[in-house]
Amino acid sequence: MIYYIYADDKEAFIEECKALGVWSQLLEEQSRAKNEELSPNNEIVYLPFSKLGELDIANASRLLVTGCLNEIKVLMGIAHQNDLPLGIIPTEEQKELIKTFDLPSKKEEAVIQAFHVSEKKIDLLYCNGEIVLQEVVVGDAPPLDRFDSTLNGKSVFDRIKIFWRTMKRVKELQHAQMKITVAQSNEIKLSAVGIVGIKYPNNTFASKLIASQLSSTDGKLSIVILSPTSIMQYMGYLFQSLVSHLTPEHLPNAVGYIRSNMISIEPKEPMDVLIDSAEKQLTPIELEVQEKALALGVGEKFWEKQGKESGGKDSIKIDHLPSDEENADYLSKNIPLFSHASQEQYASLFTNLREESRLSSTFMTLLILATMIATFGLFINSSSVIIGAMLLAPLMQPIVSLSMGVLRQDTALQINGAKTILIGVTAVLATAALIAVFTPIERLSTEMAGRLSPTILDLFVAIVSGVAAAYAKSNEKIVGSLAGVAIAVALVPPIAVAGIGLGWGNWHMFFMAFLLFVTNLVGIVLAAALTFTVLGFSPLHIAKKGMLTWMAIVVIVAIPLYSSFAKMKEDIEVQSTLSNLAFNVGEHDVKLTHVELLHHPKIDEIRCEVISTGILSKKEKERLKEAILKSIHKQAKVIVTFRYRL
């Protein structure tokens, strides 16, 4: 006997199904498959849910069902307990159910598939004894608990609106300490805002993130855990999910997952539990899988969606989620704008920075040796020698320590860092000046000249280098990258050039080179402090005072740098205007090459080469000067070197 159980309000739908001409053919196929004659026992009995008590389960050979999710789950439970095949005939509005099990939306096709139940049985997920068809949601986990169909046909503008609507809920999200126990009594403690439990690939955002881990026949269930440690981290995850069209290749930092055959979830305080978007319960809950429990009529695509990496072992990826009590307590109050470093992370970094802020014989020895190498490299104009000095110099260490002192308003760390920097810079200046005095060469090399024109671009380099230095210092795995930062920002060479300027008595050279060092110093301190804030090593209300002070210092330093940048821009414009400029000055044609603009206190100077077809007369030279000055729209001295085309 085949029983077709349907919702009481679906009588019109059932009448339409009865009118289909496929029933007799399907019954004949079933009889032939069992080598039986067609008899009343093979007929279909239509039974509304209100008369479910009339179901003669002992004589039932198959169950069919049309109804809401809860009604379908009731029939799934009956089919499981009595080892009967089950076919679902969905209504058109049950789109997510259709997608999950690849059910046809057309009635005739749905009826045919409901009869052709696969011999392969699927697992069933139970939550506190109740079947879960789509998902279990503990707490709040947007958008993990949503179906990706919410984005179907949405433009980028629409996706951004959904993104901002979801972001507004971030204030409602609250971390809770949870105890999660998996099979074999393996206990895990962590902090999270919400958890989504799933069994089948069901097109939710949670299932998309761990698609390779989901299988309907492996005896395992999966929970996806949402645990953002900062608003910025959550914003990045949301943007990736709701705005980007690409599915993340790796699990976002705000998300973890656990896969096992049995998982219990017990928060410190009771939390709401939503089963299939309807049934509400309270924690604690126990999720359990009944392996190969039900023969269900599903489509071919349902089997194609099963994860390829699923296996018999449990999978746990939660190492990046907050688990220590300090982090859990901190996050339970509210989700901060930036991540909060743990006490262990802070203690480790702070110990290193405090040690590196102190003046030591090792620091001074390395710094003086690096200064000597850099100074000789500047004299012989060797960039490779200067790079070696950059790598050897330890001046970056107290600067990063000073930035942490500024951030945390730690007076001792600030004083120690500033004192070490001051003594170190003084030693570099003195060493370079002595070498300049005793070296019988007073020639400005290209490497020296390259450090005499700092611009606002150098400040940008220093800021980016400060970010890199702080990030590398906070992560032991990449701390070796500090060497690259030292090369990029070049702290010792500009001080060495300033020292050479002192030795030669060239104050312009001293001030310009020292300005470059100050630029590097203030840029690194400010950027490193901001980076440490973003990484969670200080709350904003503590860091604000120090950062505002150093922002003001950066603005003051930026004024002469912008002036230098304007001059550099002017030089480029002049060179661009005059280079390869060709015209006639009378009897001869001339062409300008190798144009150079030099700035002097009273009047600027233009130097260039002039290629002429012959020797110019005095009047032609005057015309040449007038043409040059007219082209650049400014007064300047003009010094030319003549070359003649033969």
C-alpha positions as CSV (number, residue, x, y, z in Angstrom):
1,M,0.0,0.0,0.0
2,I,1.3,3.4,-1.0
3,Y,0.3,6.3,1.3
4,Y,0.3,9.8,0.0
5,I,0.1,12.1,3.1
6,Y,-0.6,15.7,2.4
7,A,-1.3,19.0,4.3
8,D,-5.0,19.7,4.9
9,D,-4.8,23.0,3.0
10,K,-3.3,21.3,-0.1
11,E,-6.4,19.5,-1.4
12,A,-6.5,21.5,-4.6
13,F,-2.8,20.6,-5.2
14,I,-3.6,16.9,-4.6
15,E,-6.5,17.0,-7.0
16,E,-4.2,18.3,-9.7
17,C,-1.7,15.6,-8.9
18,K,-4.4,12.9,-9.1
19,A,-5.4,14.1,-12.6
20,L,-1.9,13.3,-13.9
21,G,-1.7,10.3,-16.2
22,V,1.5,8.8,-14.7
23,W,0.1,7.0,-11.6
24,S,-1.0,3.8,-13.3
25,Q,2.2,3.5,-15.2
26,L,4.3,4.0,-12.0
27,L,2.2,1.4,-10.1
28,E,2.7,-1.1,-13.0
29,E,6.5,-0.4,-12.9
30,Q,6.6,-1.0,-9.2
31,S,4.6,-4.3,-9.5
32,R,6.9,-5.6,-12.2
33,A,9.9,-4.7,-10.2
34,K,8.6,-6.8,-7.3
35,N,7.3,-9.6,-9.7
36,E,3.7,-9.0,-8.4
37,E,0.3,-8.7,-10.0
38,L,-1.3,-5.3,-9.7
39,S,-3.7,-5.5,-6.7
40,P,-5.5,-3.2,-4.3
41,N,-2.5,-3.4,-2.0
42,N,-0.5,-1.6,-4.7
43,E,-3.0,1.3,-4.9
44,I,-2.5,4.8,-3.5
45,V,-4.2,5.9,-0.3
46,Y,-4.6,9.7,0.0
47,L,-4.5,10.8,3.6
48,P,-4.6,14.3,5.0
49,F,-2.3,15.0,8.0
50,S,-5.4,15.5,10.2
51,K,-6.1,11.8,9.7
52,L,-2.5,10.6,10.1
53,G,-3.7,8.2,12.9
54,E,-5.4,6.1,10.2
55,L,-2.0,5.3,8.6
56,D,-1.7,1.5,8.4
57,I,2.1,1.5,8.7
58,A,2.3,-2.3,8.8
59,N,0.8,-2.6,5.3
60,A,2.6,0.5,3.9
61,S,5.2,-0.1,1.2
62,R,6.1,3.5,0.4
63,L,5.3,7.0,1.7
64,L,4.7,10.1,-0.4
65,V,4.3,13.6,1.2
66,T,3.3,17.1,0.3
67,G,3.3,19.7,3.1
68,C,5.3,22.3,5.1
69,L,8.8,21.5,6.4
70,N,7.5,20.3,9.8
71,E,5.0,17.9,8.2
72,I,7.6,16.6,5.8
73,K,10.0,16.0,8.8
74,V,7.2,14.0,10.6
75,L,6.9,11.7,7.6
76,M,10.7,11.4,7.4
77,G,10.8,10.3,11.0
78,I,8.0,7.7,10.4
79,A,9.8,6.4,7.3
80,H,13.1,6.2,9.2
81,Q,11.6,4.3,12.1
82,N,9.8,1.8,9.8
83,D,12.5,1.6,7.1
84,L,10.2,2.8,4.4
85,P,11.2,4.7,1.2
86,L,9.9,8.3,1.1
87,G,9.2,10.6,-1.9
88,I,8.6,14.3,-1.5
89,I,6.3,16.1,-3.9
90,P,7.0,19.8,-3.3
91,T,4.9,22.8,-4.1
92,E,6.3,25.6,-6.3
93,E,6.9,27.9,-3.4
94,Q,9.2,25.5,-1.6
95,K,12.2,26.7,-3.6
96,E,14.9,26.0,-1.1
97,L,13.7,22.5,-0.4
98,I,13.6,21.9,-4.2
99,K,17.2,23.1,-4.5
100,T,18.5,21.2,-1.5
101,F,17.3,17.8,-2.7
102,D,17.1,18.6,-6.5
103,L,13.4,18.0,-6.6
104,P,11.5,18.8,-9.8
105,S,9.2,21.9,-9.6
106,K,6.7,20.4,-12.2
107,K,4.1,18.1,-10.6
108,E,4.4,15.3,-13.1
109,E,8.2,15.1,-12.9
110,A,8.0,15.4,-9.1
111,V,5.7,12.5,-8.8
112,I,7.9,10.3,-11.1
113,Q,11.0,11.1,-9.0
114,A,9.1,10.4,-5.8
115,F,8.5,6.9,-7.0
116,H,12.1,6.3,-8.1
117,V,13.8,6.3,-4.7
118,S,17.5,5.7,-4.8
119,E,18.8,2.5,-3.2
120,K,21.5,4.6,-1.6
121,K,20.2,5.9,1.7
122,I,20.9,9.4,3.1
123,D,21.9,10.3,6.7
124,L,19.5,12.1,9.0
125,L,20.5,15.0,11.3
126,Y,18.7,15.2,14.7
127,C,18.7,18.2,17.1
128,N,17.6,17.1,20.6
129,G,15.6,14.3,18.9
130,E,14.1,16.4,16.2
131,I,15.0,16.0,12.5
132,V,16.8,18.9,10.9
133,L,16.1,19.3,7.2
134,Q,18.0,22.5,6.4
135,E,19.9,24.0,9.4
136,V,20.1,24.6,13.1
137,V,21.0,28.2,14.2
138,V,22.4,28.9,17.7
139,G,22.5,32.6,18.5
140,D,22.9,35.0,15.6
141,A,25.0,34.2,12.6
142,P,24.2,36.5,9.6
143,P,24.6,35.8,6.8
144,L,25.7,32.1,7.4
145,D,22.1,31.2,8.1
146,R,20.8,32.7,4.9
147,F,20.3,31.1,1.5
148,D,22.4,32.5,-1.4
149,S,19.1,32.8,-3.4
150,T,18.7,36.2,-1.6
151,L,21.4,37.5,-4.0
152,N,20.0,36.0,-7.2
153,G,19.5,38.6,-9.9
154,K,20.8,41.4,-7.5
155,S,22.9,44.1,-9.0
156,V,26.1,45.3,-7.3
157,F,24.2,48.3,-5.9
158,D,21.5,46.0,-4.4
159,R,24.2,43.7,-2.9
160,I,25.8,46.8,-1.3
161,K,22.5,47.8,0.2
162,I,22.1,44.3,1.7
163,F,25.6,44.5,3.0
164,W,25.0,47.8,4.8
165,R,21.7,46.5,6.2
166,T,23.5,43.5,7.6
167,M,26.3,45.7,8.9
168,K,23.8,47.7,11.0
169,R,23.1,44.6,13.0
170,V,26.7,44.3,14.2
171,K,25.8,46.2,17.4
172,E,23.3,43.4,18.2
173,L,25.9,40.7,17.8
174,Q,27.3,39.5,21.2
175,H,30.0,37.0,21.9
176,A,29.2,34.1,24.3
177,Q,31.5,31.6,25.8
178,M,30.6,28.1,24.6
179,K,31.6,24.6,25.5
180,I,31.4,22.3,22.5
181,T,31.8,18.5,22.9
182,V,32.4,16.3,19.9
183,A,32.5,12.5,19.7
184,Q,34.7,10.7,22.1
185,S,34.1,13.5,24.7
186,N,36.6,15.9,23.1
187,E,35.7,19.2,24.8
188,I,36.4,22.5,23.1
189,K,35.9,26.0,24.6
190,L,35.6,29.1,22.4
191,S,33.8,32.4,22.1
192,A,31.3,33.0,19.2
193,V,28.3,35.0,18.3
194,G,26.5,32.2,16.5
195,I,26.7,28.7,15.1
196,V,25.0,27.1,12.1
197,G,24.6,23.3,12.0
198,I,24.1,21.6,8.6
199,K,24.1,18.2,7.1
200,Y,23.4,18.6,3.4
201,P,24.7,21.0,0.7
202,N,21.7,23.3,0.9
203,N,22.9,26.6,-0.7
204,T,23.2,28.5,2.5
205,F,26.2,30.7,3.0
206,A,27.4,28.3,5.6
207,S,27.3,25.3,3.3
208,K,29.1,27.2,0.5
209,L,32.0,27.9,2.8
210,I,32.5,24.2,3.6
211,A,31.1,22.6,0.5
212,S,34.0,20.1,0.2
213,Q,33.2,18.8,3.7
214,L,29.5,18.2,3.3
215,S,28.3,14.7,2.4
216,S,24.8,13.1,2.9
217,T,26.2,9.6,3.5
218,D,29.3,9.9,5.6
219,G,27.7,9.9,9.0
220,K,29.0,13.4,9.9
221,L,27.4,16.7,10.5
222,S,29.1,20.1,10.4
223,I,28.8,23.2,12.4
224,V,30.0,26.6,11.1
225,I,31.0,29.0,13.8
226,L,30.8,32.8,13.4
227,S,33.3,34.5,15.7
228,P,34.4,37.9,14.5
229,T,37.0,39.6,16.8
230,S,36.5,43.1,15.3
231,I,34.0,45.0,13.3
232,M,36.6,45.4,10.6
233,Q,37.1,41.7,10.3
234,Y,33.3,41.1,10.2
235,M,33.0,43.8,7.6
236,G,35.6,42.1,5.4
237,Y,33.8,38.7,5.8
238,L,30.4,40.3,5.0
239,F,31.7,42.1,1.9
240,Q,33.2,38.8,0.7
241,S,29.9,37.0,1.2
242,L,27.3,39.6,0.1
243,V,29.1,41.9,-2.5
244,S,31.7,39.7,-4.1
245,H,30.4,37.2,-6.7
246,L,33.2,34.8,-5.8
247,T,33.0,32.1,-3.2
248,P,36.0,32.4,-0.8
249,E,38.7,29.8,-1.5
250,H,39.7,29.8,2.2
251,L,37.7,30.0,5.4
252,P,37.4,33.7,6.4
253,N,39.2,34.7,9.7
254,A,35.8,35.3,11.3
255,V,34.6,31.7,10.7
256,G,35.6,28.2,11.9
257,Y,34.0,24.8,11.6
258,I,33.8,21.4,13.3
259,R,32.7,18.2,11.6
260,S,31.8,15.1,13.6
261,N,29.0,12.5,14.0
262,M,27.9,14.0,17.3
263,I,28.2,17.5,18.7
264,S,26.8,19.1,21.8
265,I,26.7,22.9,22.2
266,E,26.4,24.4,25.7
267,P,26.9,28.2,26.0
268,K,27.7,29.8,29.4
269,E,24.3,31.5,29.3
270,P,21.2,30.0,27.5
271,M,20.8,31.0,23.8
272,D,18.0,30.8,21.3
273,V,18.0,27.9,18.9
274,L,16.1,28.0,15.6
275,I,15.5,24.8,13.7
276,D,14.7,25.1,10.0
277,S,13.8,28.8,10.5
278,A,10.7,27.8,12.6
279,E,11.1,25.6,15.7
280,K,12.5,27.5,18.6
281,Q,14.4,25.9,21.5
282,L,17.0,26.9,24.0
283,T,20.5,25.6,24.5
284,P,22.1,23.3,25.4
285,I,21.5,21.2,22.3
286,E,22.8,17.9,21.1
287,L,23.3,17.3,17.3
288,E,23.5,13.7,16.2
289,V,23.6,11.9,12.8
290,Q,21.8,8.7,12.1
291,E,23.9,7.2,9.3
292,K,22.2,5.9,6.1
293,A,18.8,6.2,7.8
294,L,16.4,7.0,4.9
295,A,15.7,6.0,1.3
296,L,14.6,9.4,-0.2
297,G,13.7,10.3,-3.8
298,V,16.3,12.9,-4.8
299,G,17.7,14.1,-8.1
300,E,21.0,13.4,-9.7
301,K,22.4,16.8,-8.9
302,F,21.9,16.1,-5.3
303,W,24.5,13.4,-5.4
304,E,26.8,15.5,-7.6
305,K,26.9,18.2,-4.9
306,Q,28.3,15.9,-2.3
307,G,31.7,16.9,-0.9
308,K,34.8,15.2,-2.5
309,E,37.0,15.5,0.6
310,S,34.6,13.9,3.1
311,G,35.8,10.9,5.0
312,G,35.6,9.1,8.3
313,K,37.8,11.4,10.4
314,D,36.5,14.4,12.3
315,S,37.6,17.8,11.1
316,I,38.2,20.8,13.3
317,K,39.4,24.2,12.2
318,I,39.0,26.7,15.0
319,D,42.6,27.6,15.9
320,H,42.1,31.2,14.6
321,L,39.0,31.7,16.7
322,P,39.1,33.4,20.2
323,S,39.3,30.8,22.9
324,D,41.1,32.2,26.0
325,E,39.0,33.7,28.8
326,E,40.5,37.2,28.5
327,N,39.4,37.5,24.9
328,A,36.0,36.0,25.6
329,D,35.3,38.4,28.4
330,Y,36.5,41.4,26.3
331,L,34.4,40.4,23.3
332,S,31.3,39.6,25.4
333,K,30.9,43.4,26.1
334,N,30.9,44.4,22.5
335,I,32.7,43.7,19.3
336,P,35.5,46.3,19.0
337,L,36.4,48.3,15.8
338,F,39.7,46.5,15.7
339,S,40.8,43.1,16.9
340,H,42.0,42.8,20.5
341,A,45.4,41.1,21.1
342,S,45.4,38.5,23.8
343,Q,47.4,39.0,27.0
344,E,49.9,36.3,25.8
345,Q,50.4,38.1,22.5
346,Y,50.8,41.5,24.1
347,A,53.2,40.2,26.8
348,S,55.4,38.5,24.3
349,L,55.7,41.6,22.0
350,F,55.9,44.1,24.9
351,T,58.8,42.1,26.5
352,N,60.8,42.3,23.2
353,L,60.1,46.0,22.6
354,R,61.0,46.9,26.2
355,E,64.3,45.1,25.8
356,E,65.0,46.7,22.4
357,S,64.3,50.2,23.7
358,R,67.2,50.1,26.1
359,L,70.6,51.3,25.1
360,S,73.2,48.6,25.1
361,S,76.8,48.0,24.0
362,T,75.7,45.6,21.3
363,F,73.4,48.3,19.9
364,M,76.1,51.0,19.8
365,T,78.7,48.6,18.4
366,L,76.5,47.6,15.5
367,L,75.3,51.1,14.8
368,I,78.8,52.6,14.7
369,L,80.0,49.8,12.4
370,A,77.0,50.3,10.2
371,T,77.7,54.1,10.1
372,M,81.3,53.5,9.0
373,I,80.2,51.1,6.2
374,A,77.5,53.5,5.1
375,T,79.8,56.5,5.1
376,F,82.6,54.8,3.1
377,G,79.9,53.5,0.7
378,L,78.7,57.1,0.2
379,F,82.2,58.3,-0.6
380,I,82.8,55.5,-3.1
381,N,79.3,55.8,-4.4
382,S,78.4,52.2,-3.9
383,S,74.8,51.3,-3.4
384,S,75.5,47.7,-2.5
385,V,77.8,48.8,0.4
386,I,75.1,51.2,1.6
387,I,72.5,48.4,1.5
388,G,74.8,46.3,3.7
389,A,74.9,49.1,6.2
390,M,71.1,49.3,6.2
391,L,70.9,45.7,7.0
392,L,73.4,45.9,9.9
393,A,72.0,49.0,11.5
394,P,69.7,48.3,14.5
395,L,68.1,51.7,14.6
396,M,64.7,50.4,13.6
397,Q,64.3,48.6,17.0
398,P,64.1,51.6,19.4
399,I,61.9,53.4,16.8
400,V,59.3,50.6,16.9
401,S,59.6,50.5,20.7
402,L,58.9,54.3,20.8
403,S,55.8,53.8,18.7
404,M,54.4,51.3,21.2
405,G,55.2,53.7,24.0
406,V,53.3,56.4,22.2
407,L,50.4,54.0,21.6
408,R,50.1,52.8,25.2
409,Q,51.1,56.1,26.8
410,D,53.9,54.1,28.5
411,T,56.3,56.8,29.8
412,A,59.2,54.4,30.5
413,L,59.1,52.9,27.1
414,Q,58.9,56.3,25.4
415,I,61.8,57.7,27.4
416,N,64.0,54.7,26.8
417,G,63.2,54.6,23.1
418,A,63.7,58.3,22.6
419,K,67.0,58.2,24.6
420,T,68.4,55.3,22.6
421,I,67.4,57.0,19.3
422,L,69.0,60.3,20.4
423,I,72.3,58.8,21.6
424,G,72.4,56.6,18.5
425,V,71.8,59.5,16.1
426,T,74.4,61.6,17.8
427,A,76.9,58.7,17.5
428,V,76.2,58.3,13.8
429,L,76.6,62.1,13.2
430,A,79.9,62.2,15.1
431,T,81.3,59.1,13.4
432,A,80.4,60.3,9.9
433,A,81.7,63.8,10.6
434,L,85.1,62.4,11.8
435,I,85.4,60.2,8.7
436,A,84.6,63.2,6.5
437,V,87.2,65.4,8.2
438,F,90.0,62.8,7.9
439,T,89.1,61.7,4.3
440,P,91.0,63.8,1.8
441,I,88.0,63.8,-0.6
442,E,85.4,66.5,-0.7
443,R,83.2,65.5,-3.6
444,L,79.4,65.2,-3.6
445,S,78.7,61.7,-4.9
446,T,75.4,60.6,-6.5
447,E,74.5,58.6,-3.4
448,M,75.0,61.7,-1.2
449,A,73.0,63.9,-3.6
450,G,70.1,61.5,-3.7
451,R,69.5,62.1,0.1
452,L,69.5,65.9,-0.1
453,S,66.0,66.4,-1.7
454,P,63.4,64.8,0.6
455,T,59.8,65.2,-0.6
456,I,56.4,64.2,0.6
457,L,56.9,60.9,-1.3
458,D,59.6,60.0,1.2
459,L,57.1,60.5,4.0
460,F,54.7,58.1,2.3
461,V,57.6,55.5,2.0
462,A,58.2,56.0,5.7
463,I,54.5,55.5,6.6
464,V,54.2,52.3,4.6
465,S,57.5,51.1,6.1
466,G,56.2,51.8,9.6
467,V,53.1,49.7,8.9
468,A,55.3,46.8,7.6
469,A,57.6,47.1,10.6
470,A,54.8,46.9,13.1
471,Y,53.1,44.1,11.3
472,A,56.3,42.1,11.0
473,K,57.2,42.7,14.7
474,S,53.8,41.5,15.9
475,N,54.1,38.2,14.0
476,E,57.0,36.0,14.9
477,K,56.6,34.0,11.7
478,I,57.5,37.0,9.5
479,V,59.8,38.9,11.8
480,G,62.7,38.3,9.4
481,S,61.0,40.7,7.0
482,L,62.2,43.6,9.2
483,A,65.5,43.4,7.2
484,G,63.5,44.4,4.0
485,V,61.8,47.2,5.9
486,A,65.2,48.5,7.0
487,I,66.4,48.6,3.4
488,A,63.2,50.3,2.2
489,V,63.3,53.2,4.7
490,A,67.2,53.6,4.9
491,L,67.6,55.2,8.4
492,V,71.4,55.3,8.8
493,P,72.5,56.6,5.3
494,P,70.7,60.0,5.6
495,I,72.2,60.6,9.1
496,A,75.6,59.7,7.7
497,V,75.2,62.2,4.9
498,A,74.2,64.8,7.5
499,G,77.3,63.9,9.4
500,I,79.4,64.4,6.3
501,G,77.8,67.8,5.9
502,L,78.9,68.7,9.4
503,G,82.5,67.5,8.6
504,W,82.6,69.6,5.5
505,G,80.9,72.6,7.2
506,N,78.1,72.4,4.6
507,W,75.0,73.4,6.6
508,H,72.5,73.0,3.7
509,M,73.7,69.5,3.2
510,F,73.3,68.7,6.9
511,F,69.8,70.1,7.2
512,M,68.4,68.5,4.1
513,A,69.8,65.1,4.9
514,F,68.7,65.3,8.5
515,L,65.2,66.3,7.4
516,L,65.1,63.0,5.5
517,F,65.9,61.1,8.6
518,V,63.3,63.1,10.7
519,T,60.8,62.3,7.9
520,N,61.5,58.6,8.2
521,L,61.4,58.7,12.0
522,V,58.0,60.5,12.4
523,G,56.5,58.5,9.6
524,I,57.5,55.1,11.1
525,V,56.4,56.1,14.6
526,L,53.0,57.2,13.6
527,A,52.3,54.4,11.1
528,A,53.6,51.7,13.5
529,A,51.4,53.1,16.3
530,L,48.3,53.0,14.0
531,T,49.1,49.5,12.9
532,F,49.5,48.2,16.5
533,T,46.1,49.8,17.2
534,V,44.5,48.0,14.3
535,L,46.2,44.7,15.5
536,G,44.5,45.2,18.9
537,F,47.4,46.1,21.1
538,S,45.7,49.2,22.5
539,P,42.1,50.5,22.8
540,L,41.5,53.7,20.9
541,H,40.8,55.8,24.0
542,I,44.3,55.2,25.3
543,A,46.0,55.4,21.9
544,K,44.2,58.6,20.8
545,K,46.3,61.2,22.7
546,G,49.7,59.9,21.5
547,M,48.6,59.4,17.9
548,L,47.1,62.9,17.7
549,T,50.4,64.4,19.0
550,W,52.5,62.5,16.4
551,M,50.0,63.4,13.7
552,A,50.6,67.1,14.4
553,I,54.4,66.4,14.3
554,V,54.0,64.7,10.9
555,V,51.9,67.7,9.6
556,I,54.7,70.1,10.6
557,V,57.4,67.9,9.0
558,A,55.2,67.6,5.8
559,I,55.3,71.4,5.2
560,P,58.9,71.6,4.0
561,L,58.5,68.2,2.3
562,Y,55.6,69.5,0.3
563,S,57.7,72.5,-0.7
564,S,60.4,70.2,-1.9
565,F,57.9,68.2,-3.8
566,A,56.6,71.3,-5.5
567,K,60.2,72.1,-6.6
568,M,60.7,68.6,-7.8
569,K,57.5,68.9,-9.8
570,E,58.7,72.2,-11.2
571,D,62.1,70.7,-12.2
572,I,60.3,67.9,-14.1
573,E,58.1,70.3,-15.9
574,V,61.1,72.5,-16.9
575,Q,63.1,69.4,-18.1
576,S,60.1,68.2,-20.0
577,T,59.6,71.6,-21.7
578,L,63.2,72.2,-22.6
579,S,64.4,68.6,-23.4
580,N,64.9,68.2,-27.2
581,L,63.5,71.6,-27.8
582,A,64.6,72.7,-31.3
583,F,64.3,76.1,-32.9
584,N,66.2,78.6,-35.1
585,V,68.1,81.5,-33.6
586,G,69.1,83.2,-36.8
587,E,71.5,81.6,-39.1
588,H,71.8,78.4,-37.0
589,D,69.4,75.7,-35.7
590,V,69.8,74.6,-32.1
591,K,68.5,71.7,-30.0
592,L,68.6,71.5,-26.1
593,T,69.6,68.3,-24.3
594,H,70.6,67.2,-20.8
595,V,68.5,69.9,-19.1
596,E,69.1,70.4,-15.3
597,L,67.4,73.0,-13.0
598,L,69.4,74.0,-9.8
599,H,67.8,75.9,-7.0
600,H,69.8,78.7,-5.3
601,P,68.7,81.2,-2.6
602,K,68.6,84.2,-4.9
603,I,67.9,82.9,-8.4
604,D,67.6,79.5,-9.9
605,E,70.0,78.2,-12.5
606,I,69.4,76.2,-15.7
607,R,72.1,74.1,-17.1
608,C,71.9,72.3,-20.4
609,E,73.7,71.2,-23.6
610,V,73.1,73.0,-26.9
611,I,73.6,71.1,-30.1
612,S,74.1,73.8,-32.8
613,T,74.7,73.7,-36.6
614,G,77.5,76.3,-36.1
615,I,79.1,78.8,-33.8
616,L,76.5,81.3,-32.5
617,S,76.9,85.0,-32.6
618,K,76.4,87.2,-29.5
619,K,72.9,88.2,-30.8
620,E,72.0,84.5,-31.5
621,K,73.1,83.6,-27.9
622,E,70.8,86.3,-26.6
623,R,67.9,85.0,-28.7
624,L,68.7,81.5,-27.3
625,K,68.5,82.7,-23.7
626,E,65.3,84.6,-24.4
627,A,63.7,81.5,-26.0
628,I,64.7,79.3,-23.0
629,L,63.3,81.7,-20.4
630,K,60.2,82.4,-22.4
631,S,59.5,78.6,-22.6
632,I,59.7,78.2,-18.8
633,H,58.0,81.5,-17.8
634,K,60.5,82.4,-15.1
635,Q,63.7,84.2,-14.6
636,A,66.9,82.2,-14.1
637,K,70.6,82.0,-14.9
638,V,71.3,80.1,-18.1
639,I,74.5,78.1,-18.4
640,V,75.0,76.1,-21.6
641,T,77.6,73.8,-23.0
642,F,77.8,74.0,-26.8
643,R,78.2,71.0,-29.1
644,Y,78.4,71.4,-32.9
645,R,76.8,69.2,-35.5
646,L,79.4,68.5,-38.2
